[in-house]
């Protein structure tokens, strides 16, 4: 069973020990960078991803803040440890996060991925995200309507 839990003082070290496959380096910022960034961006929500009783990943989301728009949220990090990929955990975690964001009152959620990240593109498409453009850094921009 996949669950989302808060990142805490008790589990952050375990979180930074999670790893990518070598070929995935550069797809997503490290967990260390994500945690550090959140300390300067108080609107960032960090959720650890558990499969049963084991931490297997990290997710981060936030409301749009430039300009502020509480109806638009961004899921800007999704990381699943290399030993737990290909099991549907990322898809389940995304569904849980979308449900949390919907409950907060958002009407849209956006995410992005590197153009070469074929697995992310397939997963987001399966979840119902639609391509809406390309960001300045070349990332593919996707959006899901939550209404």
N, CA, C and O of each residue as an XYZ file, in Angstrom:
588
protein
N       0.839     -1.179      0.000
C       0.000      0.000      0.000
C       0.887      1.247      0.000
O       1.808      1.362      0.809
N       0.608      2.155     -0.893
C       1.379      3.400     -1.014
C       0.696      4.491     -0.201
O      -0.517      4.681     -0.291
N       1.488      5.204      0.593
C       0.981      6.335      1.373
C       1.939      7.506      1.249
O       3.117      7.335      0.936
N       1.418      8.689      1.498
C       2.233      9.902      1.580
C       2.296     10.307      3.041
O       1.279     10.326      3.735
N       3.487     10.630      3.501
C       3.671     11.057      4.882
C       4.538     12.312      4.891
O       5.250     12.600      3.929
N       4.465     13.046      5.985
C       5.254     14.265      6.099
C       6.740     13.950      6.213
O       7.137     12.941      6.796
N       7.543     14.830      5.649
C       8.984     14.788      5.876
C       9.207     15.384      7.260
O       8.708     16.469      7.561
N       9.955     14.679      8.101
C      10.139     15.121      9.478
C      11.616     15.067      9.874
O      12.470     14.574      9.137
N      11.865     15.578     11.030
C      13.215     15.504     11.608
C      13.647     14.045     11.766
O      14.832     13.727     11.674
N      12.685     13.173     12.002
C      12.981     11.759     12.236
C      13.274     10.977     10.952
O      13.927      9.936     11.007
N      12.795     11.468      9.778
C      12.968     10.660      8.565
C      13.748     11.336      7.437
O      13.929     10.733      6.379
N      14.206     12.549      7.632
C      14.861     13.253      6.528
C      16.181     12.602      6.106
O      16.516     12.616      4.921
N      16.926     12.041      7.036
C      18.201     11.403      6.677
C      17.927     10.172      5.807
O      18.623      9.941      4.819
N      16.931      9.397      6.170
C      16.546      8.249      5.345
C      16.167      8.715      3.941
O      16.497      8.060      2.952
N      15.483      9.837      3.862
C      15.040     10.378      2.575
C      16.216     10.759      1.683
O      16.179     10.506      0.479
N      17.257     11.362      2.250
C      18.381     11.791      1.405
C      19.245     10.616      0.961
O      20.108     10.779      0.098
N      19.029      9.450      1.530
C      19.787      8.264      1.122
C      19.153      7.534     -0.063
O      19.765      6.625     -0.624
N      17.946      7.918     -0.446
C      17.301      7.309     -1.613
C      18.081      7.704     -2.865
O      18.663      8.787     -2.923
N      18.091      6.820     -3.870
C      18.940      7.055     -5.044
C      18.191      6.861     -6.354
O      17.194      6.143     -6.430
N      18.707      7.529     -7.384
C      18.282      7.339     -8.772
C      19.169      6.296     -9.436
O      20.240      5.971     -8.925
N      18.727      5.776    -10.571
C      19.613      5.041    -11.460
C      20.565      6.059    -12.092
O      20.213      7.233    -12.213
N      21.740      5.636    -12.489
C      22.713      6.548    -13.097
C      22.135      7.283    -14.299
O      22.369      8.481    -14.454
N      21.383      6.587    -15.154
C      20.839      7.230    -16.359
C      19.736      8.250    -16.055
O      19.299      8.971    -16.952
N      19.284      8.316    -14.802
C      18.239      9.266    -14.414
C      18.802     10.542    -13.800
O      18.047     11.467    -13.503
N      20.098     10.605    -13.609
C      20.703     11.809    -13.050
C      20.350     12.999    -13.942
O      20.485     12.929    -15.163
N      19.903     14.073    -13.333
C      19.542     15.267    -14.079
C      18.066     15.359    -14.426
O      17.601     16.415    -14.855
N      17.317     14.271    -14.248
C      15.878     14.326    -14.503
C      15.162     15.146    -13.434
O      14.244     15.908    -13.740
N      15.588     14.988    -12.174
C      14.943     15.632    -11.026
C      16.044     16.072    -10.062
O      17.072     15.405     -9.942
N      15.831     17.182     -9.385
C      16.789     17.638     -8.376
C      16.913     16.589     -7.277
O      15.989     15.811     -7.037
N      18.042     16.578     -6.627
C      18.271     15.622     -5.534
C      17.319     15.903     -4.375
O      16.769     16.997     -4.249
N      17.140     14.892     -3.540
C      16.310     15.078     -2.351
C      16.933     16.102     -1.404
O      16.217     16.856     -0.745
N      18.260     16.128     -1.336
C      18.935     17.135     -0.507
C      18.575     18.536     -1.003
O      18.230     19.406     -0.203
N      18.651     18.756     -2.304
C      18.327     20.074     -2.864
C      16.860     20.420     -2.641
O      16.536     21.567     -2.331
N      15.976     19.448     -2.796
C      14.543     19.692     -2.596
C      14.263     20.096     -1.151
O      13.507     21.035     -0.901
N      14.870     19.391     -0.209
C      14.671     19.710      1.205
C      15.250     21.084      1.527
O      14.611     21.879      2.215
N      16.446     21.369      1.038
C      17.065     22.677      1.287
C      16.206     23.802      0.718
O      15.972     24.806      1.390
N      15.739     23.637     -0.509
C      14.896     24.660     -1.142
C      13.642     24.926     -0.316
O      13.206     26.070     -0.194
N      13.065     23.872      0.248
C      11.823     24.027      1.014
C      12.007     24.882      2.262
O      11.041     25.457      2.763
N      13.220     24.971      2.763
C      13.472     25.773      3.955
C      13.413     27.275      3.646
O      13.276     28.093      4.556
N      13.516     27.634      2.361
C      13.443     29.027      1.948
C      12.146     29.344      1.209
O      11.886     30.499      0.872
N      11.347     28.334      0.963
C      10.073     28.472      0.261
C       8.985     27.857      1.147
O       8.634     26.690      0.973
N       8.450     28.635      2.095
C       7.532     28.068      3.084
C       6.234     27.511      2.496
O       5.518     26.783      3.184
N       5.917     27.833      1.249
C       4.705     27.301      0.630
C       4.912     25.914      0.030
O       3.948     25.291     -0.416
N       6.150     25.416      0.008
C       6.434     24.079     -0.509
C       5.967     23.027      0.490
O       6.207     23.145      1.692
N       5.296     21.999     -0.022
C       4.832     20.867      0.784
C       5.653     19.653      0.361
O       5.620     19.255     -0.803
N       6.384     19.069      1.296
C       7.176     17.866      1.013
C       6.491     16.664      1.632
O       6.111     16.679      2.803
N       6.340     15.616      0.823
C       5.677     14.386      1.257
C       6.595     13.218      0.927
O       7.008     13.044     -0.220
N       6.907     12.428      1.936
C       7.663     11.213      1.682
C       6.699     10.153      1.176
O       5.521     10.147      1.532
N       7.204      9.269      0.353
C       6.385      8.222     -0.247
C       6.790      6.897      0.397
O       7.961      6.518      0.398
N       5.802      6.212      0.936
C       6.033      4.912      1.561
C       5.299      3.830      0.789
O       4.181      4.029      0.314
N       5.948      2.685      0.672
C       5.305      1.466      0.187
C       5.313      0.531      1.381
O       6.363      0.076      1.834
N       4.120      0.259      1.877
C       3.980     -0.454      3.148
C       4.739      0.338      4.213
O       4.406      1.499      4.449
N       5.732     -0.240      4.853
C       6.434      0.464      5.930
C       7.788      1.013      5.509
O       8.564      1.450      6.359
N       8.089      0.998      4.211
C       9.393      1.434      3.733
C       9.292      2.753      2.974
O       8.451      2.907      2.089
N      10.165      3.711      3.331
C      10.243      4.943      2.554
C      10.888      4.613      1.217
O      11.947      3.988      1.163
N      10.236      5.042      0.135
C      10.727      4.729     -1.203
C      10.844      5.958     -2.099
O      11.313      5.848     -3.232
N      10.423      7.130     -1.610
C      10.497      8.293     -2.480
C      10.143      9.594     -1.788
O       9.848      9.639     -0.594
N      10.183     10.652     -2.587
C       9.872     12.002     -2.120
C       9.086     12.725     -3.194
O       9.352     12.578     -4.387
N       8.122     13.501     -2.759
C       7.303     14.317     -3.654
C       7.208     15.720     -3.062
O       7.212     15.886     -1.842
N       7.122     16.724     -3.926
C       6.955     18.094     -3.460
C       5.940     18.798     -4.351
O       5.936     18.634     -5.571
N       5.074     19.591     -3.704
C       4.109     20.390     -4.459
C       3.892     21.721     -3.765
O       4.273     21.904     -2.608
N       3.273     22.650     -4.486
C       3.020     23.973     -3.926
C       1.975     24.700     -4.763
O       1.737     24.348     -5.918
N       1.348     25.726     -4.165
C       0.463     26.578     -4.966
C       1.301     27.525     -5.822
O       2.442     27.841     -5.484
N       0.730     27.963     -6.915
C       1.380     28.989     -7.743
C       1.573     30.227     -6.876
O       0.666     30.638     -6.152
N       2.763     30.817     -6.954
C       3.022     32.003     -6.139
C       3.468     33.221     -6.931
O       3.807     34.246     -6.340
N       3.477     33.131     -8.259
C       3.946     34.265     -9.056
C       3.099     34.466    -10.308
O       3.468     33.991    -11.382
N       1.974     35.158    -10.189
C       1.350     35.726     -8.996
C       0.611     34.652     -8.213
O       0.312     33.591     -8.760
N       0.311     34.904     -6.942
C      -0.384     33.911     -6.123
C      -1.713     33.473     -6.756
O      -2.522     34.294     -7.188
N      -1.903     32.156     -6.793
C      -3.123     31.572     -7.362
C      -3.365     30.240     -6.659
O      -2.750     29.233     -7.009
N      -4.254     30.227     -5.673
C      -4.506     29.019     -4.894
C      -5.336     27.991     -5.657
O      -5.566     26.892     -5.151
N      -5.785     28.325     -6.851
C      -6.507     27.347     -7.673
C      -5.564     26.570     -8.590
O      -5.974     25.603     -9.232
N      -4.298     26.996     -8.651
C      -3.286     26.319     -9.471
C      -2.163     25.820     -8.571
O      -1.538     26.600     -7.852
N      -1.914     24.519     -8.618
C      -0.818     23.903     -7.866
C       0.175     23.281     -8.828
O      -0.158     22.944     -9.964
N       1.391     23.138     -8.353
C       2.478     22.500     -9.099
C       2.973     21.287     -8.319
O       3.267     21.397     -7.128
N       3.067     20.151     -8.965
C       3.815     19.022     -8.421
C       5.164     19.109     -9.119
O       5.287     18.771    -10.296
N       6.175     19.564     -8.388
C       7.444     19.883     -9.035
C       8.569     18.904     -8.716
O       9.667     19.044     -9.256
N       8.327     17.922     -7.859
C       9.306     16.870     -7.627
C       8.568     15.554     -7.424
O       7.571     15.487     -6.706
N       9.071     14.521     -8.064
C       8.644     13.145     -7.823
C       9.873     12.283     -7.988
O      10.456     12.204     -9.069
N      10.260     11.638     -6.905
C      11.455     10.807     -6.911
C      11.107      9.469     -6.288
O      10.605      9.418     -5.165
N      11.369      8.387     -7.005
C      11.211      7.034     -6.481
C      12.589      6.374     -6.501
O      13.289      6.405     -7.513
N      12.964      5.783     -5.382
C      14.258      5.119     -5.268
C      14.426      4.066     -6.360
O      13.467      3.395     -6.743
N      15.638      3.932     -6.848
C      15.933      3.035     -7.968
C      15.527      1.587     -7.702
O      15.222      0.852     -8.641
N      15.519      1.174     -6.451
C      15.163     -0.207     -6.111
C      13.654     -0.443     -6.045
O      13.208     -1.568     -5.819
N      12.872      0.614     -6.242
C      11.413      0.495     -6.108
C      10.668      1.003     -7.340
O       9.446      1.146     -7.315
N      11.397      1.272     -8.405
C      10.756      1.753     -9.628
C      10.119      0.591    -10.391
O      10.484     -0.570    -10.207
N       9.157      0.934    -11.253
C       8.517     -0.054    -12.095
C       7.467     -0.885    -11.378
O       7.047     -1.927    -11.882
N       7.040     -0.433    -10.207
C       6.052     -1.163     -9.418
C       4.728     -0.416     -9.293
O       3.824     -0.870     -8.592
N       4.607      0.717     -9.964
C       3.379      1.508     -9.882
C       3.338      2.464     -8.700
O       2.312      3.096     -8.450
N       4.441      2.575     -7.971
C       4.471      3.427     -6.784
C       4.368      4.907     -7.157
O       3.636      5.657     -6.512
N       5.092      5.329     -8.189
C       5.032      6.725     -8.620
C       3.636      7.115     -9.062
O       3.164      8.204     -8.736
N       2.970      6.242     -9.799
C       1.603      6.507    -10.253
C       0.663      6.622     -9.057
O      -0.155      7.540     -8.990
N       0.780      5.694     -8.120
C      -0.072      5.732     -6.925
C       0.185      6.993     -6.111
O      -0.756      7.619     -5.624
N       1.456      7.369     -5.960
C       1.803      8.577     -5.207
C       1.245      9.825     -5.890
O       0.742     10.728     -5.221
N       1.333      9.878     -7.222
C       0.764     11.018     -7.950
C      -0.744     11.116     -7.729
O      -1.275     12.207     -7.525
N      -1.429      9.976     -7.770
C      -2.883      9.998     -7.531
C      -3.196     10.522     -6.134
O      -4.123     11.313     -5.960
N      -2.430     10.088     -5.144
C      -2.639     10.567     -3.776
C      -2.386     12.074     -3.675
O      -3.149     12.790     -3.026
N      -1.334     12.544     -4.305
C      -1.012     13.979     -4.261
C      -2.090     14.797     -4.962
O      -2.496     15.846     -4.463
N      -2.554     14.324     -6.112
C      -3.623     15.040     -6.826
C      -4.870     15.112     -5.947
O      -5.536     16.146     -5.906
N      -5.193     14.022     -5.244
C      -6.344     14.038     -4.336
C      -6.153     15.057     -3.213
O      -7.087     15.787     -2.879
N      -4.940     15.116     -2.621
C      -4.658     16.104     -1.572
C      -4.828     17.520     -2.108
O      -5.423     18.376     -1.454
N      -4.306     17.753     -3.289
C      -4.353     19.089     -3.894
C      -5.800     19.470     -4.218
O      -6.198     20.618     -4.021
N      -6.568     18.532     -4.703
C      -7.987     18.777     -4.987
C      -8.724     19.136     -3.692
O      -9.544     20.055     -3.682
N      -8.438     18.419     -2.605
C      -9.086     18.683     -1.319
C      -8.741     20.066     -0.772
O      -9.543     20.665     -0.054
N      -7.576     20.569     -1.099
C      -7.163     21.915     -0.677
C      -8.009     22.973     -1.387
O      -8.182     24.080     -0.876
N      -8.534     22.630     -2.566
C      -9.359     23.566     -3.312
C      -8.809     23.956     -4.668
O      -9.363     24.833     -5.332
N      -7.734     23.321     -5.087
C      -7.162     23.639     -6.401
C      -8.096     23.177     -7.509
O      -8.834     22.205     -7.349
N      -8.057     23.872     -8.619
C      -8.860     23.517     -9.790
C      -7.999     22.975    -10.934
O      -8.496     22.348    -11.869
N      -6.673     23.241    -10.828
C      -5.725     22.753    -11.831
C      -4.435     22.371    -11.132
O      -4.076     22.935    -10.098
N      -3.742     21.397    -11.720
C      -2.419     21.028    -11.214
C      -1.503     20.857    -12.413
O      -1.880     20.284    -13.435
N      -0.295     21.367    -12.261
C       0.714     21.276    -13.325
C       1.905     20.468    -12.838
O       2.173     20.359    -11.642
N       2.598     19.914    -13.802
C       3.864     19.243    -13.547
C       4.718     19.399    -14.791
O       4.294     20.007    -15.773
N       5.915     18.853    -14.746
C       6.821     18.963    -15.880
C       7.772     17.791    -15.876
O       7.933     17.110    -14.863
N       8.405     17.559    -17.014
C       9.425     16.519    -17.094
C      10.384     16.851    -18.222
O      10.047     17.586    -19.150
N      11.578     16.301    -18.127
C      12.567     16.451    -19.196
C      12.053     15.732    -20.440
O      11.436     14.674    -20.312
N      12.283     16.262    -21.624
C      11.790     15.623    -22.850
C      12.300     14.190    -23.031
O      11.639     13.372    -23.670
N      13.463     13.890    -22.475
C      14.038     12.545    -22.620
C      13.528     11.555    -21.573
O      13.878     10.375    -21.614
N      12.711     12.023    -20.642
C      12.194     11.146    -19.595
C      10.902     10.482    -20.086
O       9.797     10.921    -19.767
N      11.072      9.434    -20.855
C       9.956      8.732    -21.496
C       9.022      8.105    -20.459
O       7.805      8.116    -20.640
N       9.578      7.561    -19.382
C       8.747      6.936    -18.349
C       7.828      7.956    -17.688
O       6.651      7.672    -17.461
N       8.352      9.138    -17.376
C       7.521     10.181    -16.767
C       6.423     10.616    -17.733
O       5.274     10.790    -17.329
N       6.768     10.792    -18.998
C       5.775     11.209    -19.990
C       4.634     10.201    -20.058
O       3.468     10.592    -20.107
N       4.954      8.915    -20.062
C       3.928      7.871    -20.136
C       3.054      7.874    -18.881
O       1.831      7.771    -18.972
N       3.683      7.991    -17.717
C       2.928      7.987    -16.464
C       1.979      9.178    -16.384
O       0.804      9.017    -16.055
N       2.488     10.380    -16.687
C       1.644     11.568    -16.609
C       0.483     11.492    -17.594
O      -0.635     11.892    -17.271
N       0.744     10.986    -18.779
C      -0.323     10.816    -19.751
C      -1.384      9.851    -19.256
O      -2.577     10.106    -19.416
N      -0.966      8.752    -18.661
C      -1.893      7.761    -18.120
C      -2.756      8.357    -17.013
O      -3.913      7.971    -16.847
N      -2.196      9.291    -16.260
C      -2.933      9.927    -15.167
C      -3.901     11.007    -15.641
O      -4.757     11.450    -14.875
N      -3.775     11.431    -16.890
C      -4.687     12.446    -17.424
C      -4.092     13.827    -17.589
O      -4.818     14.774    -17.893
N      -2.783     13.970    -17.397
C      -2.142     15.260    -17.651
C      -2.063     15.471    -19.160
O      -1.828     14.532    -19.921
N      -2.263     16.715    -19.578
C      -2.197     17.090    -20.984
C      -1.031     18.051    -21.195
O      -0.810     18.953    -20.386
N      -0.293     17.861    -22.271
C       0.786     18.781    -22.614
C       0.230     20.144    -22.960
O      -0.715     20.252    -23.741
N       0.817     21.204    -22.375
C       0.345     22.559    -22.672
C       1.468     23.482    -23.118
O       1.237     24.666    -23.360
N       2.691     22.948    -23.231
C       3.781     23.799    -23.690
C       5.131     23.304    -23.236
O       5.291     22.180    -22.760
N       6.104     24.192    -23.402
C       7.486     23.904    -23.034
C       7.975     25.066    -22.173
O       7.785     26.230    -22.525
N       8.600     24.746    -21.053
C       9.138     25.779    -20.173
C      10.444     26.336    -20.737
O      11.029     25.755    -21.651
N      10.897     27.463    -20.188
C      12.117     28.121    -20.650
C      13.332     27.204    -20.630
O      14.225     27.339    -21.467
N      13.374     26.259    -19.667
C      14.525     25.359    -19.565
C      14.391     24.124    -20.456
O      15.244     23.237    -20.417
N      13.319     24.062    -21.264
C      13.117     22.944    -22.186
C      12.246     21.836    -21.641
O      11.899     20.912    -22.377
N      11.879     21.903    -20.353
C      11.005     20.885    -19.777
C       9.627     20.930    -20.424
O       9.132     21.996    -20.789
N       9.016     19.761    -20.558
C       7.663     19.652    -21.071
C       6.702     20.037    -19.955
O       6.824     19.530    -18.840
N       5.748     20.924    -20.229
C       4.786     21.411    -19.258
C       3.455     20.705    -19.458
O       2.936     20.635    -20.572
N       2.910     20.182    -18.362
C       1.651     19.439    -18.420
C       0.676     19.981    -17.393
O       1.079     20.540    -16.373
N      -0.627     19.810    -17.672
C      -1.652     20.292    -16.742
C      -2.811     19.304    -16.691
O      -3.141     18.647    -17.679
N      -3.422     19.219    -15.505
C      -4.614     18.409    -15.299
C      -5.709     19.308    -14.738
O      -5.474     20.070    -13.800
N      -6.889     19.220    -15.306
C      -8.056     19.950    -14.817
C      -8.675     19.118    -13.691
O      -8.966     17.937    -13.881
N      -8.874     19.723    -12.532
C      -9.399     19.002    -11.375
C     -10.891     19.250    -11.149
O     -11.457     18.757    -10.174
N     -11.527     20.005    -12.035
C     -12.951     20.303    -11.822
C     -13.831     19.198    -12.365
O     -15.056     19.282    -12.273
